[in-house]
């Protein structure tokens, strides 16, 4: 498992309440199309490093840390998918994207929760700036786990990735050990870009009950309230769930065979997708074989599928 060689630049973009942090992989020449990559509910921009490496040079690639995560953790609420969509519109404005003015093509790509953000931005706040849309294992209504309690539903979906938000770790070795036990992420923890993604989530803070002079512990930078509000929108907000019914551009859905815990079926399968009536929304669905919800953007076949879909979307503009 090798990694792309390009290193990103950290940039910031003015948004409501402060500055949105983002990683930027530069194009080799001016006028290149733009690819904006949106991560999942407890993720950060570095999740996209392998996809960005496949696109960088031919595209201006920007992956933000969404509000309440990593270097954007300090951005205040209100949280929610609509707040993220507004941030994406501000980011596209900053990049000069404009679908009707002959500007560089802009393709939105979202993974998991980021796919819901991408769909809502494309259908609403950024409608006149987006040339193409790629949804990666997200963006369409999810199967509802048993029970009506939101926290229980989120716990059922996210499992260890949610549980870690209340944990502290003495060092990055302990962080690695935690993720090494995760059935979907574990095989990837020693891939450099994935290790960097897991480390980017960590910030230092005093451990509960620590004494003066004791080294600070590591904890996730994710704001729990942001995760809870965003998760509620993904599961229950009708405006978010119906965004794909009003897309101004064709879209591609790339779905993983396995789920968040490497289980089969994953979030989507052929039966569920048939029930969602994607053709009416102009969405083409493609399975990415032998991937789970995380590895769909890390495995070579996932990286190749996402990069190809982005190139196709840009070429249609």
C-alpha angles and dihedrals in degrees: 000000000000129000133226113263099222118102119209129232119233112235134172131217127199112248136158107304099009143317127339111215119220141172115236126202107190127227120239093237138022118264095039118147118263125240117192113194120201120197133215133274100280096019136097139216095276090070086081099054095111094047090044089053090055092050103034115109095029092050138037096239121199125176115182128205096236120235110289095022137097111318090000093053091107094062108109129234157276087117128188139107092283090056090051091049089054089050090051090052089052090049092051090049089052090052093049097244116165123160095198101043102062091255124149113299113260121205121191116211121187131183121202107320088005088064090060089050091049093049094048093046091049093049095043136003096024098032094125094045104051123088099175142010130211119186116197115199093323146053097088127085111286127222107266116238117225117283134040099242109111096213091051091048092051091047090051091052102039104030112169095008089063095039092058091065089078095044135090127209129202094220145343091275088064090048089053091048091052094052093041087070093053109106094219102033099033098085090055104048095102096049102108097230092047091048088051090050092053091046092049088063092061129091130174121251137152111276116240109273094011120151130229111284095021113129115259118254128232122249136170115278090216113116105232093214091054090053092048095048093044091047091051090053093050091051103035116011107108093199089057095043093049097046093100091060091069107042118150092205136042115267138204124215116202110192130193122232092225134041142237092293094038090260128144125266101036127201091300137025135170094272094050093045091051089055092053094061097224096176091069089058095047093248122145113202124208129178118228101212124225095012134116130209092280103033092052086086096036108041116086093244091051094047090049092048094050093045092049092049091050092050092048091050092050091048091054093057 
